[in-house]
Amino acid sequence: MGIEIERKFLVIGTAWKENGTAIRCCQGYLCPGSGVTVRVRTMDGEGFLTVKGRGRGLVRQEFEYAIPLADARELLETMCGKPLIIKDRYRVAHAGLVWEVDEFAGENRGLVLAEVELSQPDQAVSLPPWVGREVSGDARYYNASLVSNPYTRWQEGGGDGNGCAERR
C-alpha cells in the first residue's frame, strides 16, 4: 500500500530558487467531491495518474502510475475540471530532506508553496529559512481545491493565462 506523509508551508522570498531548476507541471482532477482525489499530471515529459485517499492528519493513501503522455494530455484537456493547476516545481535539498517548492502560474499565480515528504508523522523537520507559515491542514491550499477556488480569486485581479507548455 502507498502512503504519503507530507507537510505544506507558505514560502517567503526567493532564496530557494538559488538551488534548483524548474520543471513545468500541469495537473487536473477527475471526480471532484468524491472523497477520493484522482489526479492527472504531466511533468518533465511524462504522464501520471494518481489516486489519493482521505487524509488522517498528515497521512493518507497514495497510488501513482505512469501513463502515456498523450493520454495524460487528452485527460487534462477533455475530462479534468478547469482551470488546470499550472506550476513550476523546484526540488531543493535542506538538512537531509528534499523540499518541493511549487511556484504557481495561471489562475493561481502569486502562490508559492513548499512541501516535504516524511517517513513518519512525528518526524522532526529542520525548516529552511525561506519557509513561512504551515498550511498542512488548510484545505484552501490543497491543489484540488485551487481548481474550484483559485488563489487569484482570493484577492484582486485574475489569472495570467499561462499554459501547460513544459519549461526547461
Secondary structure as UniProt FT lines:
FT   STRAND          3..11
FT   HELIX           15..19
FT   STRAND          23..30
FT   TURN            32..33
FT   STRAND          37..43
FT   TURN            44..45
FT   STRAND          46..52
FT   TURN            57..58
FT   STRAND          59..67
FT   HELIX           69..78
FT   STRAND          85..94
FT   TURN            95..96
FT   STRAND          97..104
FT   HELIX           106..108
FT   TURN            109..110
FT   STRAND          112..117
FT   TURN            121..122
FT   TURN            129..130
FT   STRAND          131..134
FT   TURN            136..137
FT   HELIX           139..141
FT   HELIX           143..148
FT   HELIX           151..154
//
